[in-house]
Every structure is written in structure tokens, then in C-alpha cells.
Amino acid sequence: MSATAEGSESEFVPTPEGQRVRDVFDLHEFGVALYRQRMRRENPDADDVEIDALTRAWLIAPPQPDRLRNALGDRAW
């Protein structure tokens, strides 16, 4: 048996690419949480089911062309 298998544990070190993917998912979750918070502010009488429906609708809606820009700041369309 090797030393690793016998009990000395090595710490997992993520690759830069893996960390970027995790960061993207974290940012997505944060953005969704912010949108839900905004929907609660704008719709104070809405229950959780309505907030979920508004959030889902926002997530599946196609992007608005006037808000898309490429990396240089030019319109993507």
C-alpha cells in the first residue's frame, strides 16, 4: 500500500479552470438571489410560488438585444 492510501491525506488543489467554473456558478447563484430579492421588493404581496415563477421566467427569457455587448463594448447585434 502506498503512503497516501494508508492515511496521509493530501489536500485537494483545484485547477485554475475548475476554480473559474466554480466562480461562474457562484456568481450565477448570487445573481439569482439578488433578482429574487428585487422581486420581493417590487412585489411585497407575492408568495414564494409567485417569486419562484417570476425568477424562472427571468432565467428562461431570451436576452434583450439592447443589453448585449461584446468584450469591447460594441453592440453584439
C-alpha positions, -999 to 999 in steps of 0.1 A, spaced: 0 0 0 12 35 -7 16 62 19 -14 80 6 -37 50 8 -25 43 44 -38 75 58 -18 105 49 -43 127 32 -33 152 6 -53 185 2 -73 189 -30 -59 218 -51 -83 229 -78 -71 238 -112 -75 274 -124 -101 263 -149 -120 244 -123 -119 274 -100 -132 296 -128 -162 272 -134 -170 272 -96 -167 310 -96 -192 312 -125 -217 291 -107 -212 311 -75 -218 343 -94 -249 328 -111 -264 318 -77 -256 353 -63 -273 369 -93 -304 348 -89 -305 356 -52 -303 393 -60 -331 390 -86 -353 372 -61 -347 399 -35 -356 425 -61 -388 407 -70 -397 406 -33 -392 443 -30 -412 451 -61 -440 425 -53 -444 426 -15 -476 407 -16 -462 378 -37 -458 345 -20 -429 321 -26 -446 304 -55 -451 337 -73 -415 348 -67 -403 314 -80 -424 318 -111 -410 353 -117 -375 341 -112 -379 311 -136 -394 334 -162 -365 357 -160 -340 329 -162 -355 314 -194 -363 346 -211 -340 354 -241 -315 382 -235 -326 416 -246 -305 427 -277 -301 462 -265 -284 450 -233 -259 426 -250 -224 440 -257 -192 422 -267 -160 424 -247 -150 457 -264 -183 474 -255 -197 473 -290 -232 461 -296 -234 424 -302 -262 426 -326 
